């Protein structure tokens, strides 16, 4: 009886359900949808089947990321700076009022660093930890340590830290810099804009990038790896790694007009990094050797032609520091340094970088070109004397031959004007001869070659210039298309400028 009642109830319920479906005009497919377990979203298969090559590339990127991330740390620096009292809030929004009393205010900054040893040594940028009162380091696994500054080198923008408390840390592997090639994949790892453990990828865009003007010191070493991997504030001191997971450089700067990444960044090559950190860990300071010259790269075919070179390479010596290693070795202003230790030189930055890895007292062999002849000089490097800033005047003294030969001259097609020197300028420029550049026309041949006003031309075409007539005669003797060198003294540096003679100059 009970079973019959249950069966009757089920039949009544089913009949009501069918009735509702009929009244609602449900189709058979709608019934199927109702009884379906879930609603399906998305296509059945991916639109592209990944190739084996792409899978291999993806695996390479993920493998390198997993391997190198633990060796990169986040650095928080507390430092102090003087601000005008009452302006803590407004200091970024309006000019400082110098009338108020100054007081110290604590500020925080962030950067990155890379473990270079298992016992806790870290390399970073000098500008990250400069003037630091307290340094904290956070590792990839979120542990925080206090760090001490072992030493710093502002001229390469490198510094070394040591973690307090010890441990077994994941040190980076140093790449062989000679194997790094333009166009190869690299990864920049750091903490940009406070975003910890960020990985960006790109390629090596150039090697040996220099003369970027990042430092005001003429002794600064600028010889960078350029990359298009995204680098932003906070990446400074982080690592640039190759696809073997080896450290190729320490990220240090970006080319930008906005303060953030706009396409290119720069890293200090690992061979220079290794040389600097060795000194800082061993001695706490840099015992760097110097040649003692002001130098410029050979910039193009015009300059190479004027120098008598068979290609665009070499480094031109502008002036020699008094009592320097270069002076002792017999190097002269106007010499072209062709090779260092048997390897060709292609830029002033390259020479600086290679010498920066030497210590005072080391000897280096330099192949030079002087007046068309190749000579080898052995230079015993010296430490830099901070107080010795005078450059030797290597040009010969000759008496002026009369005021009539010192009338102002306008080299219109070259684009510059000259006049005779006054006694005041001779004293100011520490020279007893030459002619003063009074004007350089914008976009002229002289301007394009790097000439600017208020320099003293002391030599042209390897001949001393005593009067304005001397320079005019030297230039008039040249044929259109000929190239020549002009030696120009400025207050802080002497430059060798190559110019090409245009049609009908004089």
Beta strands, then each sheet from edge to edge (+ up, - down):
strand 1: 72-84
strand 2: 102-115
strand 3: 121-124
strand 4: 132-138
strand 5: 144-153
strand 6: 158-163
strand 7: 173-174
strand 8: 185-190
strand 9: 198-209
strand 10: 224-227
strand 11: 239-242
strand 12: 246-255
strand 13: 264-269
strand 14: 293-297
strand 15: 315-321
strand 16: 336-340
strand 17: 343-344
strand 18: 363-370
strand 19: 373-380
strand 20: 391-392
strand 21: 409-411
strand 22: 416-420
strand 23: 435-440
strand 24: 456-460
strand 25: 463-464
strand 26: 483-489
strand 27: 494-500
sheet 1: 1+ 2- 3+ 6- 5+ 4- 1+
sheet 2: 7+ 12+ 11- 8+ 9- 10+ 13-
sheet 3: 14+ 15- 16+ 17-
sheet 4: 14+ 15- 20+
sheet 5: 14+ 15- 16+ 18- 19+
sheet 6: 21+ 22- 23+ 24- 25+
sheet 7: 21+ 22- 23+ 24- 26+ 27-
end
